[in-house]
Amino acid sequence: TAGVFFSNRPICTLHCHSTACQRARRHGTMAGMAKYKNLLKPLDLGFTTLRNRVLMGSMHTGLEEGSHGEGLRRLSRFFEERARGHVGLIVTGGVAPNRAGRVSPLAAKMTNAREAKPHQELTDAVHKHDGKVCMQILHSGRYGYHPFSVAPSAIKSPIGMFTPKALTSGDVEQTISDYVNCSVLAQSVGYDGVEVMGSEGYFINEFIVGKTNKRTDEWGGSYENRIRLPLEIVRRTREAVGPNFIIVFRLSMLDLVEGGSTWEEVVQLAKGLEAAGATIINTGIGWHECRVPTIATMIPRAGFTWVTRRMMGEVGIPLCTTNRINTPEVADEVLARGDADMVSMARPFLADPDFVLKAEEGRADEINTCIGCNQACLDHTFKAITASCLVNPRAGHEVELTYAPTANPQRIAVVGAGPAGLAFATVAAGRGHDVVLYEAADEIGGQFNMAKKVPGKEEFYETIRYYRRQLELTGVNVKLGTRVTAEELRNEIFDKVVLATGVTPRQVDFPGHYHPKICSYIDVLTGARKVGKKVAVIGAGGIGFDVSEFLTAPEGTEPGSPVTVDKFMRTWGVDQEGKTAGGLVPAHHDPVLREVTLLQRKGGKLGAGLGKTTGWIHRAEMKNRHVQMLANVKYEKMDNEGLHISVKDKKQVLDVDDVVVCAGQLELRELEIPLAAAGMKVFRIGGCEMAGELDAKRAIDQGSRLANKIEDAKPGDVFEAEIPLGAKVAQLAFKWLK
């Protein structure tokens, strides 16, 4: 929120135009341009020039449909901030070209001038900052969450709810016309171009691949017939919009499904798209139904850019690569080694709208890095909730979360430097409040310091780095190694006290629970406890899965060290040589360090509460590492013989070296009562407010929202994003459909 600082205090805002700030920014910009010269180099498209090599990839935010009385105001503000942050080319969330192509019954479409008109506000907002924006045209095909879905053939998706209707030949022609009409309408309201979504298993992709296209007419059969649809869409669109309009085609270069396209076929289509009039080819990786992770945090950074590199030289138009590129260093290196002409980053612009601007100004250490968790973006999308970001809850909520400078500065104590406390402290101080942050440990981060040691969660190091820098920039008075008391807080004369004291692990209470073989997950993840080769983990929530992954890491894995690209592809069975149709080969799993049994008291699927888009990955990891997963477990006792349990009344003894308890948490609120009794205004956020499953998304969101209006807040208030009525209706509809 603040740009240039002296004596550890902010003197101006990020986009200030004062002489001092402009001078400082010029020096920083020269350094940034030199360091990231490949990333920040302009790209000449012939009829227009992009200011740099950054494409903000398409994301469905839940704002595309607008809201009653507001139109697309919130979406416009969202994109305006990214344009102001110097993104080279923005691509919007998907807009359907007709009713059948909608991803859900109420999803956005553009079929006439009335539906197009609200988009003028969006394009004007982007152009105000010399940005460029393309509207993505997305036909969901058989992935549509409604009974009107259509596809080349009546084949139900394994992740879909409905069997789609097979289009007639006439229907196909009409759909092509709908794409063209949608493009012309987009052009009429100021879009600089369109992106035609042809990957990820959506409508166009379904025509391209034989497993989903069983047609026998001119749109099916041979590969030449199956790619007629995308080629005709691009060719006819180019004829309609003229030469000075960007057409990006999102091409599935690696389907990651059995029976997908061969590499030779992908190259053939790319060349055909260039001839048909495409301006840029953007890389698509994997269908939504594929069983290989493609964007989650456990994927190595820039893990799939080798796919685009293989296409380099096959066509003469710019190629854009994608997936898990989240720092300017990584992005610049990708371009420097010739993997692509551009890089696409989507979620990193949820995490930080000023990603490019900070890189330009030599302030990369201030970038709020995307950790690839999916918890507030994709998981929200599948729940019909506005997409946001775990590390930046302001994303998607720019209208209500303004973080405006305060007119009423207050002196505020924050107890606890975990995610909630850090979020509150930095936002409140950035707004002009005098904040003192107390932390009992010798470092900031709280539970993040354990999470970062779990294989695949190394990105939490970046979040801690970001907050450490923000504490410096916003002038928070940080007191580490300080277990502050209620008396000390009373004596310091604070206007308000915010408790972000977190949680304490819940203890088990069965006979023998004090046995020396029983320990807490904290002891394991901090390294205080070295466990043996055979381990039982009690509790199959998020922490239980994290601990199990930590304990079963393949031999040679160093905590905090991400897996290499080659090892990841080998583990998940991805063909890097382009020899198989669809890009799949048999997976290879390295030996693991321990035998682990993961236990759950309740019935049902283990990990049912994990993220919608990542839970399946964690369960697959457990299966691949031979973790035994048991539900309906009753804990009888613990003794030297082992852990005695019964599963559906069948008794057994687990002969284990250690038992790790991950059975939930309890709120730490010991300061609240004495402070309130002394008449102080006390607030709770994060785990201290509600333990449940440790939830960093909720913690950072609560801290940020409280800081946004701390002046008027009352003790007992709980701050969280309101779920729109439309989202509530959609959630009820999804439940009914299931």
JOWO-V473477 format. One record per residue. N is the residue number from 0. PHI is phi in whole degrees, -180 to 180 (999 if undefined). Layout:
n=N phi=PHI
n=N phi=PHI
//
This chain:
n=0 phi=999
n=1 phi=-119
n=2 phi=-105
n=3 phi=-118
n=4 phi=-130
n=5 phi=-130
n=6 phi=52
n=7 phi=68
n=8 phi=-124
n=9 phi=-71
n=10 phi=-115
n=11 phi=-162
n=12 phi=-92
n=13 phi=-58
n=14 phi=-108
n=15 phi=-66
n=16 phi=-114
n=17 phi=-66
n=18 phi=-59
n=19 phi=-62
n=20 phi=-71
n=21 phi=-64
n=22 phi=-65
n=23 phi=-63
n=24 phi=-70
n=25 phi=-62
n=26 phi=-61
n=27 phi=-65
n=28 phi=-65
n=29 phi=-61
n=30 phi=-67
n=31 phi=-65
n=32 phi=-64
n=33 phi=-71
n=34 phi=-73
n=35 phi=-119
n=36 phi=-64
n=37 phi=-75
n=38 phi=-70
n=39 phi=-95
n=40 phi=-73
n=41 phi=-62
n=42 phi=-122
n=43 phi=-85
n=44 phi=-96
n=45 phi=98
n=46 phi=-96
n=47 phi=-158
n=48 phi=-126
n=49 phi=-86
n=50 phi=-69
n=51 phi=-159
n=52 phi=-97
n=53 phi=-103
n=54 phi=-109
n=55 phi=-82
n=56 phi=-67
n=57 phi=-65
n=58 phi=-141
n=59 phi=-86
n=60 phi=-94
n=61 phi=88
n=62 phi=-101
n=63 phi=-65
n=64 phi=-83
n=65 phi=72
n=66 phi=-143
n=67 phi=-59
n=68 phi=84
n=69 phi=-115
n=70 phi=61
n=71 phi=-106
n=72 phi=-60
n=73 phi=-67
n=74 phi=-66
n=75 phi=-63
n=76 phi=-63
n=77 phi=-57
n=78 phi=-75
n=79 phi=-60
n=80 phi=-66
n=81 phi=-73
n=82 phi=-66
n=83 phi=-63
n=84 phi=-85
n=85 phi=75
n=86 phi=-64
n=87 phi=-68
n=88 phi=-145
n=89 phi=-96
n=90 phi=-119
n=91 phi=-76
n=92 phi=-66
n=93 phi=-68
n=94 phi=-121
n=95 phi=-77
n=96 phi=-85
n=97 phi=-160
n=98 phi=-63
n=99 phi=-64
n=100 phi=-85
n=101 phi=-61
n=102 phi=-77
n=103 phi=-151
n=104 phi=-57
n=105 phi=-107
n=106 phi=-70
n=107 phi=-67
n=108 phi=-143
n=109 phi=-134
n=110 phi=-123
n=111 phi=-154
n=112 phi=-64
n=113 phi=-64
n=114 phi=-73
n=115 phi=-80
n=116 phi=-54
n=117 phi=-60
n=118 phi=-72
n=119 phi=-61
n=120 phi=-62
n=121 phi=-67
n=122 phi=-67
n=123 phi=-62
n=124 phi=-63
n=125 phi=-71
n=126 phi=-69
n=127 phi=-59
n=128 phi=-111
n=129 phi=60
n=130 phi=-90
n=131 phi=-128
n=132 phi=-142
n=133 phi=-112
n=134 phi=-94
n=135 phi=-80
n=136 phi=-99
n=137 phi=-123
n=138 phi=-103
n=139 phi=-74
n=140 phi=59
n=141 phi=-75
n=142 phi=-84
n=143 phi=-63
n=144 phi=-90
n=145 phi=-163
n=146 phi=-76
n=147 phi=-100
n=148 phi=-65
n=149 phi=-131
n=150 phi=-161
n=151 phi=-62
n=152 phi=-138
n=153 phi=-81
n=154 phi=-121
n=155 phi=-72
n=156 phi=-74
n=157 phi=-65
n=158 phi=-113
n=159 phi=-98
n=160 phi=-103
n=161 phi=-128
n=162 phi=-84
n=163 phi=-74
n=164 phi=-81
n=165 phi=-77
n=166 phi=-73
n=167 phi=-79
n=168 phi=-60
n=169 phi=-65
n=170 phi=-62
n=171 phi=-63
n=172 phi=-60
n=173 phi=-66
n=174 phi=-65
n=175 phi=-60
n=176 phi=-62
n=177 phi=-66
n=178 phi=-61
n=179 phi=-63
n=180 phi=-60
n=181 phi=-62
n=182 phi=-66
n=183 phi=-64
n=184 phi=-63
n=185 phi=-61
n=186 phi=-63
n=187 phi=-67
n=188 phi=-106
n=189 phi=101
n=190 phi=-65
n=191 phi=-81
n=192 phi=176
n=193 phi=-133
n=194 phi=-111
n=195 phi=-90
n=196 phi=-78
n=197 phi=-120
n=198 phi=-132
n=199 phi=62
n=200 phi=87
n=201 phi=-77
n=202 phi=-45
n=203 phi=-64
n=204 phi=-60
n=205 phi=-68
n=206 phi=-72
n=207 phi=-69
n=208 phi=-99
n=209 phi=-64
n=210 phi=-68
n=211 phi=-112
n=212 phi=-121
n=213 phi=-106
n=214 phi=-69
n=215 phi=-119
n=216 phi=-95
n=217 phi=-71
n=218 phi=-106
n=219 phi=-147
n=220 phi=91
n=221 phi=-68
n=222 phi=-62
n=223 phi=-58
n=224 phi=-71
n=225 phi=-70
n=226 phi=-96
n=227 phi=-61
n=228 phi=-59
n=229 phi=-61
n=230 phi=-68
n=231 phi=-69
n=232 phi=-61
n=233 phi=-69
n=234 phi=-62
n=235 phi=-71
n=236 phi=-66
n=237 phi=-60
n=238 phi=-60
n=239 phi=-80
n=240 phi=-96
n=241 phi=84
n=242 phi=-79
n=243 phi=-102
n=244 phi=-144
n=245 phi=-73
n=246 phi=-121
n=247 phi=-96
n=248 phi=-115
n=249 phi=-87
n=250 phi=-101
n=251 phi=-74
n=252 phi=-90
n=253 phi=-151
n=254 phi=-70
n=255 phi=60
n=256 phi=-134
n=257 phi=-60
n=258 phi=78
n=259 phi=-76
n=260 phi=-72
n=261 phi=-81
n=262 phi=-64
n=263 phi=-61
n=264 phi=-69
n=265 phi=-61
n=266 phi=-64
n=267 phi=-59
n=268 phi=-67
n=269 phi=-59
n=270 phi=-66
n=271 phi=-65
n=272 phi=-66
n=273 phi=-62
n=274 phi=-65
n=275 phi=-77
n=276 phi=121
n=277 phi=-67
n=278 phi=-91
n=279 phi=-139
n=280 phi=-110
n=281 phi=-100
n=282 phi=-84
n=283 phi=-112
n=284 phi=-124
n=285 phi=77
n=286 phi=-80
n=287 phi=-63
n=288 phi=-90
n=289 phi=-68
n=290 phi=-107
n=291 phi=-123
n=292 phi=-61
n=293 phi=-123
n=294 phi=-135
n=295 phi=-71
n=296 phi=-65
n=297 phi=-76
n=298 phi=-79
n=299 phi=-59
n=300 phi=-57
n=301 phi=54
n=302 phi=-67
n=303 phi=-117
n=304 phi=-70
n=305 phi=-62
n=306 phi=-66
n=307 phi=-66
n=308 phi=-57
n=309 phi=-65
n=310 phi=-83
n=311 phi=-58
n=312 phi=95
n=313 phi=-79
n=314 phi=-131
n=315 phi=-101
n=316 phi=-95
n=317 phi=-61
n=318 phi=-112
n=319 phi=-115
n=320 phi=-104
n=321 phi=-157
n=322 phi=79
n=323 phi=59
n=324 phi=-103
n=325 phi=-135
n=326 phi=-137
n=327 phi=-64
n=328 phi=-64
n=329 phi=-64
n=330 phi=-61
n=331 phi=-66
n=332 phi=-65
n=333 phi=-58
n=334 phi=-72
n=335 phi=-62
n=336 phi=-88
n=337 phi=82
n=338 phi=-73
n=339 phi=-167
n=340 phi=-96
n=341 phi=-141
n=342 phi=-123
n=343 phi=-101
n=344 phi=-133
n=345 phi=-109
n=346 phi=-59
n=347 phi=-57
n=348 phi=-90
n=349 phi=-75
n=350 phi=-67
n=351 phi=-154
n=352 phi=-66
n=353 phi=-100
n=354 phi=-49
n=355 phi=-70
n=356 phi=-59
n=357 phi=-66
n=358 phi=-64
n=359 phi=-58
n=360 phi=-89
n=361 phi=71
n=362 phi=-118
n=363 phi=-61
n=364 phi=-70
n=365 phi=-97
n=366 phi=-73
n=367 phi=-84
n=368 phi=-81
n=369 phi=-65
n=370 phi=-99
n=371 phi=67
n=372 phi=-82
n=373 phi=72
n=374 phi=-67
n=375 phi=-108
n=376 phi=-104
n=377 phi=-64
n=378 phi=-62
n=379 phi=-66
n=380 phi=-58
n=381 phi=-74
n=382 phi=-104
n=383 phi=62
n=384 phi=-107
n=385 phi=-54
n=386 phi=-69
n=387 phi=-143
n=388 phi=-151
n=389 phi=-58
n=390 phi=-89
n=391 phi=-145
n=392 phi=-65
n=393 phi=-72
n=394 phi=-59
n=395 phi=82
n=396 phi=-128
n=397 phi=-63
n=398 phi=-70
n=399 phi=-92
n=400 phi=-99
n=401 phi=-90
n=402 phi=52
n=403 phi=-72
n=404 phi=-56
n=405 phi=-80
n=406 phi=-97
n=407 phi=-138
n=408 phi=-60
n=409 phi=-129
n=410 phi=-99
n=411 phi=-128
n=412 phi=-99
n=413 phi=-121
n=414 phi=-109
n=415 phi=114
n=416 phi=-108
n=417 phi=-86
n=418 phi=-54
n=419 phi=-66
n=420 phi=-64
n=421 phi=-65
n=422 phi=-62
n=423 phi=-62
n=424 phi=-60
n=425 phi=-72
n=426 phi=-69
n=427 phi=-63
n=428 phi=-66
n=429 phi=-63
n=430 phi=-85
n=431 phi=114
n=432 phi=-82
n=433 phi=-92
n=434 phi=-114
n=435 phi=-114
n=436 phi=-111
n=437 phi=-102
n=438 phi=-141
n=439 phi=-68
n=440 phi=-78
n=441 phi=-91
n=442 phi=-147
n=443 phi=-82
n=444 phi=124
n=445 phi=56
n=446 phi=-63
n=447 phi=-60
n=448 phi=-69
n=449 phi=-88
n=450 phi=-59
n=451 phi=-66
n=452 phi=-90
n=453 phi=-78
n=454 phi=-53
n=455 phi=94
n=456 phi=-121
n=457 phi=-67
n=458 phi=-64
n=459 phi=-64
n=460 phi=-58
n=461 phi=-67
n=462 phi=-64
n=463 phi=-65
n=464 phi=-60
n=465 phi=-61
n=466 phi=-67
n=467 phi=-60
n=468 phi=-68
n=469 phi=-66
n=470 phi=-61
n=471 phi=-66
n=472 phi=-68
n=473 phi=-91
n=474 phi=76
n=475 phi=-67
n=476 phi=-85
n=477 phi=-97
n=478 phi=-120
n=479 phi=-81
n=480 phi=63
n=481 phi=-125
n=482 phi=-91
n=483 phi=-70
n=484 phi=-103
n=485 phi=-62
n=486 phi=-64
n=487 phi=-63
n=488 phi=-67
n=489 phi=-65
n=490 phi=-73
n=491 phi=-83
n=492 phi=59
n=493 phi=-100
n=494 phi=-71
n=495 phi=-149
n=496 phi=-126
n=497 phi=-111
n=498 phi=-92
n=499 phi=-128
n=500 phi=-80
n=501 phi=77
n=502 phi=-135
n=503 phi=-127
n=504 phi=-62
n=505 phi=-74
n=506 phi=-94
n=507 phi=-82
n=508 phi=-130
n=509 phi=-80
n=510 phi=-55
n=511 phi=87
n=512 phi=-70
n=513 phi=-96
n=514 phi=-59
n=515 phi=-63
n=516 phi=-79
n=517 phi=-94
n=518 phi=-143
n=519 phi=-91
n=520 phi=-61
n=521 phi=-63
n=522 phi=-61
n=523 phi=-73
n=524 phi=-71
n=525 phi=-84
n=526 phi=86
n=527 phi=-70
n=528 phi=-124
n=529 phi=-96
n=530 phi=-97
n=531 phi=-83
n=532 phi=-84
n=533 phi=-122
n=534 phi=-134
n=535 phi=-107
n=536 phi=-115
n=537 phi=-93
n=538 phi=111
n=539 phi=-114
n=540 phi=-87
n=541 phi=-60
n=542 phi=-69
n=543 phi=-60
n=544 phi=-68
n=545 phi=-60
n=546 phi=-64
n=547 phi=-64
n=548 phi=-68
n=549 phi=-61
n=550 phi=-76
n=551 phi=-106
n=552 phi=-56
n=553 phi=-56
n=554 phi=-55
n=555 phi=91
n=556 phi=-76
n=557 phi=-99
n=558 phi=-54
n=559 phi=88
n=560 phi=-105
n=561 phi=-68
n=562 phi=-70
n=563 phi=-78
n=564 phi=-61
n=565 phi=-60
n=566 phi=-68
n=567 phi=-62
n=568 phi=-64
n=569 phi=-67
n=570 phi=-65
n=571 phi=-100
n=572 phi=73
n=573 phi=-105
n=574 phi=-81
n=575 phi=-91
n=576 phi=-103
n=577 phi=70
n=578 phi=-97
n=579 phi=-115
n=580 phi=-71
n=581 phi=96
n=582 phi=85
n=583 phi=-111
n=584 phi=-137
n=585 phi=-58
n=586 phi=-77
n=587 phi=-123
n=588 phi=-114
n=589 phi=-72
n=590 phi=-59
n=591 phi=-100
n=592 phi=-80
n=593 phi=-143
n=594 phi=-94
n=595 phi=-123
n=596 phi=-116
n=597 phi=-101
n=598 phi=-116
n=599 phi=-136
n=600 phi=-69
n=601 phi=-82
n=602 phi=-83
n=603 phi=90
n=604 phi=-70
n=605 phi=-69
n=606 phi=76
n=607 phi=-62
n=608 phi=-90
n=609 phi=-71
n=610 phi=-58
n=611 phi=-56
n=612 phi=-99
n=613 phi=-124
n=614 phi=-57
n=615 phi=-64
n=616 phi=-67
n=617 phi=-65
n=618 phi=-67
n=619 phi=-65
n=620 phi=-60
n=621 phi=-62
n=622 phi=-63
n=623 phi=-67
n=624 phi=-98
n=625 phi=61
n=626 phi=-76
n=627 phi=-82
n=628 phi=-115
n=629 phi=-123
n=630 phi=-111
n=631 phi=58
n=632 phi=-94
n=633 phi=-112
n=634 phi=-90
n=635 phi=-87
n=636 phi=-171
n=637 phi=-127
n=638 phi=-147
n=639 phi=-66
n=640 phi=-75
n=641 phi=142
n=642 phi=-91
n=643 phi=-90
n=644 phi=-134
n=645 phi=-133
n=646 phi=-119
n=647 phi=53
n=648 phi=70
n=649 phi=-98
n=650 phi=-81
n=651 phi=-157
n=652 phi=-119
n=653 phi=-92
n=654 phi=-82
n=655 phi=-125
n=656 phi=-83
n=657 phi=-148
n=658 phi=-123
n=659 phi=-102
n=660 phi=-94
n=661 phi=-129
n=662 phi=-99
n=663 phi=98
n=664 phi=-136
n=665 phi=-124
n=666 phi=-69
n=667 phi=-99
n=668 phi=-131
n=669 phi=-62
n=670 phi=-85
n=671 phi=-63
n=672 phi=-63
n=673 phi=-64
n=674 phi=-70
n=675 phi=-64
n=676 phi=-64
n=677 phi=-85
n=678 phi=84
n=679 phi=-84
n=680 phi=-85
n=681 phi=-117
n=682 phi=-123
n=683 phi=-117
n=684 phi=-141
n=685 phi=72
n=686 phi=-61
n=687 phi=-63
n=688 phi=-80
n=689 phi=-154
n=690 phi=-72
n=691 phi=47
n=692 phi=-76
n=693 phi=-54
n=694 phi=-132
n=695 phi=-67
n=696 phi=-61
n=697 phi=-65
n=698 phi=-62
n=699 phi=-68
n=700 phi=-64
n=701 phi=-62
n=702 phi=-61
n=703 phi=-69
n=704 phi=-69
n=705 phi=-64
n=706 phi=-64
n=707 phi=-66
n=708 phi=-141
n=709 phi=-62
n=710 phi=-59
n=711 phi=-105
n=712 phi=-72
n=713 phi=-120
n=714 phi=-53
n=715 phi=99
n=716 phi=-66
n=717 phi=-118
n=718 phi=-106
n=719 phi=-155
n=720 phi=-67
n=721 phi=-78
n=722 phi=-83
n=723 phi=-61
n=724 phi=-58
n=725 phi=-60
n=726 phi=-68
n=727 phi=-63
n=728 phi=-63
n=729 phi=-63
n=730 phi=-64
n=731 phi=-64
n=732 phi=-65
n=733 phi=-63
n=734 phi=-62
n=735 phi=-63
n=736 phi=-64
n=737 phi=-65
//
